[in-house]
Amino acid sequence: MSSGIAASGPVTATRWSAMLRHHRWWLTRIGVLPVHLTVFAVAAFFLVRLVPGDPVLTATGGQVTPEQYLQARQALGLDGSIWTQLWAFLGRCVTLDLGTSMVSYQPVVSELAARLPSTLEIAIIGLGAGTVVSVPASTWVVVRPREIVSRVLLQYSRTAGSVADFGLGIFLIFLLYARLAWVPAPLGRTSPSMGSPPVITGFPLLDAALSGEWAVFGSMVEHLALPVTVIVLTQSSLLIRLLVPAMRAAIDDRATLFRVACGAPRRTVVLSVIRRALPATVPVFGTIFGAMLGSAVVLEQLFGLGGMGQYAVDAILSVDLVALQGFLLVVAAFCLVIFLVTDLLIGLLDPRRRVGRQAVDS
């Protein structure tokens, strides 16, 4: 009896060790996330302190006595050494307390939580629209490589990363609004005569649909059409550039040749090629979504959409260090989560890319 119990101990330990090696590919990625967040938090803390100007003097207009000045710095957490401030900031981050805005005197977390869905909505719509455009365009290039449209799309894909979203947005505003009057004025999410829909999910367009405010919904679609178009034009070129070679490789795959030899319909073959080409571009989708989130922040300011972009600009102009470092940390955290989800999807779609796969197989 005792020998059986003693033998079960090493077997159990070996089993747990094998399980940990098998799941190391995703446990490692989740485990390093807090480390990356800490690095970004430290970077955000020091970056915002490079902004010129004294935040206390800016917030008070300089109309304070020396005693009041010291009291204000203490209330804002700016007293003590830089390392004391950093340690206090990291401690608050652990409890999800990003401090209180120097201008609005509201918790930064609540202000960002109210604005983040609006920015995410634009980025999500941009990613969806970019995918809808890029996949058929890449398929057309692969299936009909000698046509003029395919050549134009290939030339367009070579411009990946070379077109600035802000510059393209200004050009389209000048052309489509100022000259042709095809789009509404870039002065918000809806027409000035319309109010905002009731807050249900925090995503304005979705809330307008859920509440049945279809006039507001239509106005939002009209006002979002141009910024989403800018995002699609600046980001989908990279998707096409990566999808085309992936689809060409999938066409030469044995699975495709087998379907063709079996007389499968053309539509079935094309869908099979697309399905096998998409996993190779999953890492880029995560990167592009992070870029689209950055584009949304920039375009929100250009098109007067509010959201995180307006919040960041206001924080910079008012030297609101607390709000600015909270903004940087939230954006960095969200991008890290996107990259984590992308890595996990890659591991699920292609087990060969999992960390430690060779060790487990051996």
Secondary structure, DSSP 4 states (H G I P E B T S, - for coil): -HHHHHHHHHHHHHHHHHHHHHTHHHHHHHHHHHHHHHHHHHHHHHHHTTSSS-HHHHHHTT---HHHHHHHHHHTT--S-HHHHHHHHHHHHHTT---B-TTT-SBHHHHHHHHHHHHHHHHHHHHHHHHHHHHHHHHHHHHSTTSHHHHHHHHHHTTTTTS-HHHHHHHHIIIIIIIS--S--SSSSS-TTS-PPPPSSS-HHHHHHHTT-HHHHHHHHHHHHHHHHHHHHHHHHHHHHHHHHHHHHHHTSHHHHHHHHTT--HHHHHHHHHHHHHHHHHHHHHHHHHHHHHHHHHHHHHTT--HHHHHHHHHHHTT-HHHHHHHHHHHHHHHHHHHHHHHHHHHHH-GGGSTTHHHHH-
